[in-house]
Amino acid sequence: RITPNPGFLSDMQGVLPTCENFKTLNAMLMREMKKLSDEKIVLSPSSAEGQIGYVQALLECTDLLLDFGILVSNRDELSADYSNVQIVYAAVFALLNQKNQPRGEGGRCATQHAKLQVTALEVMWRILNLRANHRITLAVSAWEKIFDRLETTGHLGELRIMMTPRAGSSRTLMGLPAAPGGASAPLLEKFVGDMKKLGDDMFRTPWVSPDWLGSDIVPLGGYAGEGAAAADNTLTMLLGLLDRGG
């Protein structure tokens, strides 16, 4: 919203309607993205040039809308709505998940198809960047609440111990026990519930990836455990791309 001003803004009643004009475009893009994710559109190097070009244009347009945040509702809030982003994520995953696609080696549109895959990877990268930004927003909000509580209780000075290498907060976020001993233990005990909730919100809640893909969920203990990386569909797909040369 804007503050009403004289002149060209006087007829807008304090509202700039720009984003409202994208509703029809958004609806069309999401409809086509669902066709891709449901594999109603399956492309290979042997697909028609016009078909590949059409999907290429869809992805490039979607990427622009993602860049400007138009596909995310309440994007600056902790409860931001990423439902449209999840649809796009599923679509680019389907485009890149080659085990479900005909290979069509040496097809007449091999170059255009390779370019399409590059664009799909760029869109996925942008979506993963959105996820990283949201996780940062969650962390900043949680720590602001902790700072407020420490200031209210007169214990703000105790934050200096968080600079010690044994603070163990990252271990708590990942669901691991804090490092034993150390001056930070008393402070961590006060906020262990807050840290566990933050860990769940950041690493065990689906945001940009559909729930059935599960690529927003980090295994307890990270990816070091046996089979942990293989359980992430996105990692498996990307490793498959590398293994097969794209």
Secondary structure by P-SEA (a helix, b strand, c coil): cccccccccccccccccccccaaaaaaaaaaaaaaaaaccccccccccaaaaaaaaaaaaaaaaaaaacccccccccccccaaaaaaaaaaaaaaaccccccccccccaaaaaaaaaaaaaaaaaaaaaaaaaaaaaaaaaaaaaaaaaaaaaccccccccccccccaaaaaaacccccccccaaaaaaacaaaaaaaaaacccccccccccccccccccccccccccccccaaaaaaaaaaaacc
